Amino acid sequence: MADARHLSSRDNPLLVRVRKLGADPGAYRKLGEVWLEGDHLCSAFAQRGGRAVQAIVSTTGWEQPALRALAGQAAAVAIVPPELMAGLSALESPPEIGFVVTTPTAPALAPDQPSVVLDRLQDAGNVGAILRSASAFGFTQVLALKGTAALWSPKVLRAGMGAHFALRLVEGLEAAAMATLRVPLLGTSSHAAQALHEVDLPWPCGWVLGHEGQGVSAALQRQCAMALRIPQPGGEESLNVAAAAAVCLYESARQRAR
């Protein structure tokens, strides 16, 4: 286990840096580090073979054998009073442990992998939920176009619930990069002639999910091999994009299993 040190000053450089990581969605790009809040995210990271640069654990968390063991998997451990731990979190109930990890190196786009394409999605909760659905239903790559919420921001990480560590994540892409994919792109449209369950979906494929208000851009829609609608007998105009993503990705997984 790494040696543990006790910190008591709010102005400690480590704690100042972590507060920046928690407050600025794009800070991970500037500082080269990501802040993982809570034992669930930290455990998911460790289970995928990751080793944190730093663990920060509250004094009350340090007294719990499971959290002590989890913290010990990091290269260094800092123990802080609960009030300092609370200052690192934007949550009403601050977690008792967090990891500082090196920002993952951005991989190249893999042309043949089952993918989810995010076209300028703004809401961090939606983006994180979609990552979780992608991992759950067998999609291995998420491609985020410019204008999409930062994939490694704290809110996206919390909503993703550990899915980040199971996925190939590529962000900051231009729409033109989708032309390098060798899997057919599938888009959704409430005006499409065919319903999702009426067609044989290709596998692997790439599902394209668009901006919460504007939808998929016209340029990207033209690259799609199919446009499909999700039947909504209740009469709503549209579904939330994260809900729509879960329906589409599940249908791909269902047909694949069949």
C-alpha positions in Angstrom: 0.0 0.0 0.0 1.2 3.5 -0.8 2.3 5.7 2.1 -0.6 7.9 3.3 -0.2 11.6 4.2 -2.6 13.8 6.1 -3.6 17.2 4.6 -5.3 19.9 6.7 -5.0 23.0 4.6 -7.6 24.0 2.0 -4.8 25.8 0.1 -2.7 22.6 -0.4 -1.7 22.5 -4.1 -3.2 19.1 -4.6 -6.6 20.2 -3.3 -6.5 23.4 -5.2 -5.9 21.4 -8.4 -8.7 18.9 -7.7 -11.2 21.8 -7.1 -10.3 23.1 -10.6 -10.8 19.6 -12.1 -14.2 19.4 -10.4 -15.4 22.9 -11.3 -14.3 23.2 -14.9 -15.7 20.6 -17.4 -12.7 21.1 -19.7 -10.0 21.3 -17.0 -8.9 17.7 -17.7 -7.6 18.9 -21.1 -5.5 21.7 -19.6 -4.2 19.9 -16.5 -3.8 16.4 -18.0 -5.7 14.8 -15.1 -9.3 13.6 -14.4 -11.1 13.6 -11.1 -13.1 10.5 -10.3 -15.6 11.0 -7.4 -16.9 8.2 -5.3 -16.1 4.5 -4.7 -18.2 3.3 -7.6 -16.2 5.2 -10.2 -12.9 4.5 -8.5 -13.6 0.8 -8.3 -14.7 0.6 -11.9 -11.4 2.3 -12.9 -9.3 -0.1 -10.8 -11.2 -3.2 -12.0 -10.3 -2.2 -15.6 -6.6 -2.2 -14.7 -6.2 1.5 -14.1 -3.9 2.9 -11.4 -4.6 6.3 -10.0 -1.9 8.9 -9.6 -3.5 9.9 -6.3 -6.3 8.8 -4.0 -8.0 11.3 -1.7 -10.0 9.9 1.1 -11.8 11.4 4.1 -10.7 10.5 7.6 -14.1 8.7 8.1 -13.6 6.8 4.8 -10.1 5.8 5.9 -11.6 4.0 8.8 -13.5 1.7 6.5 -11.4 -1.3 5.4 -13.0 -1.5 1.9 -12.2 2.2 1.2 -8.8 2.0 2.7 -8.0 -1.0 0.4 -9.3 0.9 -2.6 -7.3 4.0 -1.8 -4.2 1.8 -1.4 -4.4 0.9 -5.1 -3.3 4.4 -6.0 0.3 5.5 -6.3 -0.2 8.0 -3.5 -2.8 8.6 -0.8 -4.0 11.8 0.9 -6.3 11.7 4.0 -8.3 14.8 4.6 -11.0 16.0 7.1 -14.6 15.6 5.9 -15.0 19.3 5.5 -12.1 19.5 3.0 -13.5 16.4 1.2 -16.8 18.2 0.9 -15.0 21.2 -0.7 -13.8 19.0 -3.5 -17.4 17.9 -4.5 -20.3 19.6 -6.1 -22.7 16.9 -4.7 -25.0 17.4 -1.8 -23.7 14.2 -0.2 -19.9 14.3 -0.9 -18.2 10.9 -1.5 -15.6 9.7 0.9 -13.0 8.8 -1.7 -11.9 10.1 -5.1 -9.1 9.3 -7.5 -6.9 11.6 -9.6 -6.0 9.8 -12.8 -4.0 10.7 -15.8 -6.2 11.9 -18.7 -6.4 9.0 -21.1 -4.6 9.4 -24.4 -7.1 10.0 -27.1 -7.2 6.9 -29.4 -7.6 7.1 -33.1 -11.0 6.4 -34.6 -11.4 2.6 -35.2 -13.3 2.2 -38.6 -14.8 -1.2 -38.0 -16.1 -1.0 -34.4 -19.8 -0.8 -33.4 -20.1 2.9 -32.6 -22.2 5.6 -31.2 -21.8 9.0 -32.8 -22.7 12.1 -30.7 -23.5 15.1 -32.8 -23.2 18.3 -30.7 -25.1 16.9 -27.6 -25.0 19.6 -25.0 -26.3 18.0 -21.8 -23.7 16.2 -19.8 -26.3 13.9 -18.2 -27.5 12.8 -21.6 -24.0 12.1 -22.8 -23.1 10.1 -19.7 -26.3 8.1 -19.9 -25.7 7.3 -23.6 -22.2 6.1 -22.7 -23.7 3.8 -20.2 -26.2 2.4 -22.7 -23.5 2.0 -25.3 -21.4 -0.2 -23.0 -24.4 -2.2 -21.8 -25.6 -3.1 -25.3 -22.2 -4.1 -26.8 -21.1 -0.9 -28.6 -17.4 -0.4 -28.1 -16.7 3.0 -29.5 -18.2 6.5 -28.9 -17.3 9.3 -31.3 -18.1 12.8 -30.1 -18.2 15.6 -32.7 -17.1 19.1 -31.8 -19.7 20.9 -29.8 -20.5 17.8 -27.7 -20.2 18.0 -23.9 -16.7 17.1 -22.7 -16.6 13.3 -22.3 -14.3 13.3 -19.2 -16.0 16.2 -17.4 -17.2 15.4 -13.8 -20.9 15.4 -14.7 -20.5 13.1 -17.7 -18.4 10.8 -15.6 -21.0 10.6 -12.8 -23.8 9.9 -15.3 -21.6 7.3 -17.1 -21.2 5.2 -13.9 -18.0 3.7 -15.0 -18.9 3.0 -18.6 -16.0 5.3 -19.7 -13.5 2.6 -18.8 -15.1 0.0 -21.1 -15.3 2.2 -24.2 -13.0 3.6 -26.8 -13.7 7.3 -26.6 -12.8 9.8 -29.3 -13.8 13.4 -29.0 -13.4 16.7 -30.9 -14.1 15.2 -34.3 -15.4 16.9 -37.4 -18.5 15.4 -39.2 -16.2 14.7 -42.2 -14.3 12.1 -40.1 -17.4 9.9 -40.1 -16.6 9.1 -43.8 -13.7 6.9 -42.6 -16.1 4.6 -40.7 -16.6 1.2 -42.5 -19.8 0.4 -40.6 -23.2 1.7 -41.8 -24.5 4.8 -40.0 -28.1 4.7 -38.7 -30.0 7.8 -37.8 -33.3 8.5 -36.2 -36.1 10.7 -37.4 -39.7 11.1 -36.3 -40.6 11.5 -40.0 -38.9 8.4 -41.3 -41.0 5.9 -43.2 -39.7 2.8 -41.5 -40.0 2.0 -37.8 -37.0 0.7 -35.8 -38.4 -2.8 -35.3 -39.5 -3.2 -39.0 -36.0 -3.5 -40.5 -33.1 -5.9 -40.1 -30.4 -3.8 -38.5 -26.9 -4.3 -39.7 -24.1 -5.3 -37.3 -21.7 -3.8 -36.6 -23.2 -0.3 -37.2 -23.0 3.2 -36.0 -26.0 5.0 -34.4 -26.0 8.7 -34.9 -27.6 10.8 -32.1 -28.1 14.5 -32.5 -28.3 17.8 -30.7 -31.2 17.9 -28.1 -33.0 20.7 -29.9 -31.7 20.6 -33.5 -31.3 16.8 -34.0 -28.7 15.3 -36.3 -27.2 17.8 -38.8 -28.3 17.6 -42.4 -24.8 16.8 -43.5 -24.5 13.9 -41.2 -28.0 12.7 -41.9 -27.0 12.4 -45.6 -24.2 10.0 -44.5 -26.7 7.6 -42.9 -27.6 4.4 -44.6 -31.0 4.4 -42.9 -33.2 6.9 -41.1 -35.6 5.1 -38.7 -38.3 6.3 -36.3 -39.2 5.0 -32.9 -43.0 4.3 -32.7 -44.6 6.4 -29.9 -48.2 5.4 -29.6 -48.7 7.7 -26.7 -48.4 10.6 -29.0 -45.4 12.5 -27.7 -43.5 14.5 -30.3 -40.1 13.1 -29.4 -38.1 11.2 -26.8 -35.2 12.6 -24.8 -32.1 11.7 -26.7 -30.7 9.5 -24.0 -34.0 7.5 -23.9 -34.0 7.3 -27.7 -30.4 6.0 -27.6 -31.2 3.3 -25.1 -34.2 2.1 -27.3 -32.1 2.1 -30.5 -29.0 0.4 -29.0 -31.2 -2.2 -27.3 -32.9 -3.1 -30.5 -29.5 -3.6 -32.2 -28.5 -5.9 -29.3 -31.8 -7.7 -29.4 -31.6 -8.4 -33.2 -28.0 -9.4 -32.8 -28.8 -12.0 -30.1 -31.7 -13.3 -32.2 
